[in-house]
Amino acid sequence: MRDNNASDLFFARRLRHKEGQPGGLVDGYSARSGRADLDSDTRSTSGSNQVNPCLFEYGGTSLSAYAFMMAVGTAVFFLRSAKDSKTFHLNPRLTVSIFIVAWVSAWFCARLFFVVEHRSVLSPPWWNWIAAPNFSGFSLFGGVAGGIAGAALAARAFRVPIASLLDAATIGGCLFGVVARTGCFLAGCCYGLPVEWGVVFPPGSLAAERYGESVAVHPTELYEAVTFAIVAAILLRRPVGSPGQRFCTFMISYASAR
């Protein structure tokens, strides 16, 4: 039901037409997943199942739903992970410190992977994109690799068992997924295949440009948000088990659901 054929190359070239940012990055947009944060003047006015990518505007400043939900999801992740660290006999402050290192590493590598992958179509100099201050242009695989690498290095430096650390991050990661995917839905991205009873996303989003502004598609973002919630509920009802068991159960469950 999910459309995985959105073109990264199409997105990277499209960024050039946005003024005021290095290379024309569009806030709230990810080429890998098709996230789009559109200005308020691009909202669609037809149909009853439309979404709004902008939460509010004041004095020429707007707050995108995607950016807001990402921030909320990040806060929820840290709060829940700090709480779960006690279950796995870890120091909460040390655990949060390690996760901060992992989070920074994840965001940096996600941006770096995206920039390197699309450097041939980005406005020169392409390395300026790495430090662009927005929520767009990220690689999922780069983020995962960077997060794991950052956590592993920090855990080794502080002599914290990596398996227990990953277990402590599992429920928080699920809750982050719930919030972040809801942000994707509000931003009108990560769409599915066309379906009569689905959601019509705003003009300018990849779904609207691919299928047309009046075509409804599967809200796969919500499907995935529900998946994260169900996996979290199942894990909370199961015994903790041996070190790494909770994290492995999450990975198998989530991969199977996708």
C-alpha positions in Angstrom: 0.0 0.0 0.0 3.0 2.3 0.4 4.4 4.0 -2.6 8.2 3.5 -2.6 8.8 4.8 -6.1 9.2 8.5 -5.2 12.3 9.7 -6.9 15.2 11.0 -4.7 16.7 12.6 -7.9 13.4 14.4 -8.6 13.4 15.8 -5.0 17.0 16.9 -5.0 16.6 18.8 -8.3 13.4 20.4 -7.1 15.2 21.8 -4.1 17.1 24.2 -6.3 14.0 26.2 -6.9 13.5 27.2 -3.3 15.2 30.5 -2.5 16.8 31.7 0.7 18.4 28.4 1.9 21.6 26.6 0.8 20.7 24.6 -2.3 17.0 25.4 -1.8 16.2 23.0 1.0 12.5 22.8 1.7 11.8 22.7 5.4 10.3 19.5 6.6 11.0 17.4 3.6 13.0 14.2 3.3 13.9 12.8 -0.1 14.1 9.2 1.1 10.6 9.1 2.7 9.0 11.9 0.6 8.3 14.3 3.5 7.1 17.7 2.5 6.5 20.8 4.7 4.7 23.3 2.5 3.9 26.9 3.1 0.4 27.9 4.0 -0.4 29.3 0.6 0.0 25.8 -0.9 -2.7 24.2 1.1 -5.5 22.5 -0.8 -9.0 23.9 -0.2 -11.0 21.1 -1.8 -12.1 17.8 -0.1 -12.9 17.0 3.5 -9.9 14.7 4.4 -7.1 17.2 3.8 -4.2 17.7 6.1 -2.5 20.9 7.1 1.3 21.0 7.1 1.6 24.3 9.0 0.4 24.4 12.7 0.2 28.2 12.9 1.6 31.4 11.5 2.4 34.7 13.3 4.2 37.7 12.1 5.5 36.0 9.0 6.9 33.1 11.1 5.4 29.7 10.7 5.8 26.4 12.6 5.5 23.3 10.5 3.7 20.3 11.9 6.6 18.0 10.9 9.2 20.1 12.8 7.0 20.4 15.9 6.2 16.7 16.0 9.8 15.8 15.5 10.7 18.0 18.5 8.0 16.5 20.6 9.0 13.0 19.6 12.6 13.6 20.6 11.5 14.9 24.0 9.3 11.9 24.5 12.2 9.5 23.5 14.6 11.0 26.0 12.1 11.1 28.9 11.0 7.5 28.3 14.5 6.2 27.8 15.7 7.8 31.0 12.8 6.1 32.9 13.5 2.7 31.3 17.2 2.9 32.0 16.4 2.1 35.7 14.7 -1.1 34.6 18.0 -2.2 32.9 20.2 -1.1 35.9 21.6 1.9 34.0 22.4 5.4 35.3 19.6 7.6 33.9 21.8 10.7 33.5 24.6 8.7 31.9 22.0 7.0 29.6 20.6 10.3 28.5 24.1 11.7 27.9 24.9 8.7 25.7 21.6 9.1 23.8 22.4 12.8 23.2 25.6 11.8 21.5 23.8 9.1 19.5 21.1 11.6 18.5 23.6 14.2 17.3 25.5 11.5 15.4 22.3 10.2 13.8 21.2 13.7 12.6 24.7 14.5 11.3 25.1 11.2 9.4 21.5 11.4 8.1 22.3 14.8 6.5 25.8 13.7 5.4 24.6 10.6 3.6 21.9 12.6 1.8 24.3 15.3 0.7 26.9 12.9 -0.5 24.3 10.8 -2.3 22.8 13.8 -4.2 25.9 16.1 -4.5 25.8 15.9 -8.3 22.4 17.7 -8.5 22.7 20.1 -5.5 23.6 23.8 -5.9 27.3 24.3 -5.4 29.1 24.2 -3.1 27.3 21.1 -2.1 29.0 20.8 1.3 27.1 23.8 2.6 24.1 21.6 2.7 25.5 19.6 5.6 25.1 22.6 8.0 21.7 23.8 6.6 19.5 24.8 9.6 16.3 23.0 8.8 14.4 19.7 9.1 14.9 18.5 5.6 17.3 16.5 3.4 18.0 13.4 5.5 18.8 9.8 4.8 17.1 7.2 6.9 19.9 4.7 6.5 22.4 7.4 7.4 20.5 8.2 10.5 20.3 4.6 11.7 23.9 4.0 11.0 25.0 7.2 12.7 22.8 6.6 15.7 24.0 3.1 16.3 27.7 4.2 15.8 27.3 7.1 18.2 25.6 5.0 20.8 28.2 2.2 20.5 31.2 4.6 20.8 29.7 6.5 23.7 28.7 3.2 25.5 32.2 1.9 25.0 33.8 5.1 26.4 31.6 5.1 29.5 31.7 1.3 29.8 28.0 0.8 29.5 26.6 -2.5 28.1 25.3 -1.7 24.6 22.6 -4.5 24.7 21.0 -3.0 27.9 21.4 0.5 26.4 19.4 -0.5 23.3 16.8 -2.2 25.4 16.4 1.1 27.4 15.9 3.0 24.1 13.3 0.6 22.6 10.0 1.8 24.1 11.2 5.4 23.7 12.0 4.7 20.1 8.5 3.3 19.5 6.9 6.4 21.0 9.1 8.6 18.9 7.9 6.6 15.9 4.3 7.2 16.8 4.8 10.9 17.2 7.1 11.3 14.2 4.8 9.4 11.8 1.9 11.5 13.0 4.0 14.5 12.0 4.5 12.9 8.6 0.8 12.6 8.2 0.2 16.3 9.2 2.9 17.3 6.8 1.4 15.4 3.9 4.2 13.0 3.2 5.2 9.3 3.2 2.0 8.6 1.2 0.6 5.3 0.1 -1.1 4.1 -3.1 -4.3 5.7 -4.4 -7.5 4.5 -2.7 -11.0 5.9 -2.9 -11.6 6.4 0.8 -8.1 7.7 1.5 -6.6 11.1 2.3 -6.0 14.0 -0.1 -2.7 15.7 0.5 -2.0 19.4 -0.2 -0.7 20.6 -3.6 3.1 20.6 -3.8 3.5 17.3 -1.9 4.9 14.3 -3.7 1.5 12.5 -3.6 -0.3 15.4 -5.2 2.4 15.8 -7.9 2.5 12.1 -8.6 -1.2 11.3 -8.6 -2.9 14.6 -8.9 -4.2 17.1 -6.3 -7.6 15.5 -5.9 -6.5 11.9 -5.7 -6.9 10.2 -2.3 -4.1 7.8 -1.1 -3.6 5.4 1.7 -2.5 7.2 5.0 0.4 4.8 5.5 1.9 7.2 8.0 -1.0 6.4 10.4 -0.6 2.7 9.7 3.0 2.9 10.8 2.2 5.0 13.8 -0.3 2.4 14.9 2.3 -0.3 14.3 4.7 1.5 16.6 2.0 1.8 19.3 1.1 -1.9 19.1 4.7 -3.1 19.2 5.3 -0.8 22.3 2.2 -2.2 24.0 3.3 -5.8 23.4 6.8 -5.2 24.6 5.5 -3.5 27.8 3.4 -6.6 28.6 6.3 -9.0 28.1 9.0 -9.8 30.6 12.3 -7.8 30.1 14.2 -11.0 29.4 17.9 -11.2 28.7 20.0 -8.2 27.6 19.2 -7.3 24.1 16.0 -9.3 23.9 13.6 -6.4 24.0 15.5 -4.6 21.2 15.7 -7.7 19.1 12.0 -8.3 19.6 11.2 -4.8 18.4 13.4 -5.1 15.3 11.8 -8.4 14.3 8.2 -7.1 15.0 8.7 -3.8 13.2 10.4 -5.4 10.2 7.7 -8.0 9.9 4.9 -5.4 10.1 6.6 -3.2 7.4 
